[in-house]
Amino acid sequence: MILIIVMDLLLKIYIGLIGSTAIKELVSLFIPERTEKFRQYQFIFGLPHQVYTMSNLFYMGLYLSLLISPFFLTICYFDFDLRYVLYFGSFVVSQLTMTLAFTAFFNDFKIANEIIGMFFSLTAFLVFFYENNRENGYTFVDYLAMAMPNSSFTIAILYKNTKSSILSLFFAKIYLLIYSMVEYP
């Protein structure tokens, strides 16, 4: 009983902090790669821009997974459910692709760090506006909370809502489309 109360309080705050912390590393990798110095390294090694981007995404997926895995393993230890793997995977994929889409709009990584970090921190509070037991269906704010990676992961674990993880994975495709349209016109 105490574990559920503590998990309910801390989970809503902890996931948002993880997302805001992890994107700082991601932004510091993706923004400088567009400058001339890093672009010349790509030419010297013969790497296309897409390969470099995908390798950074893979590295950041590992980084974010290792950052959040102690919390994830603690939840699985006390209450194991196979759906948690889907929740965890959709959080990592949607968090990375959303950050990647945002980095396409910035050239200075310090400004990008501040704006993207503030966005992820603010969207983490959408969980507090989500109500699970709605008789008339979901509202716009509920769908918005389920679409954002930080709040989607929290909603999925707290309410065992697989729909939020699936919706978050759907938006990951849209984030990749946005990135490709902005980066490769």
Secondary structure as GFF3:
##gff-version 3
##sequence-region A 1 185
A	DSSP	alpha_helix	2	30	.	.	.	ID=ss1
A	DSSP	three_ten_helix	32	34	.	.	.	ID=ss2
A	DSSP	alpha_helix	36	45	.	.	.	ID=ss3
A	DSSP	alpha_helix	49	78	.	.	.	ID=ss4
A	DSSP	alpha_helix	83	103	.	.	.	ID=ss5
A	DSSP	alpha_helix	109	123	.	.	.	ID=ss6
A	DSSP	three_ten_helix	124	129	.	.	.	ID=ss7
A	DSSP	alpha_helix	140	147	.	.	.	ID=ss8
A	DSSP	alpha_helix	149	159	.	.	.	ID=ss9
A	DSSP	alpha_helix	162	183	.	.	.	ID=ss10
###
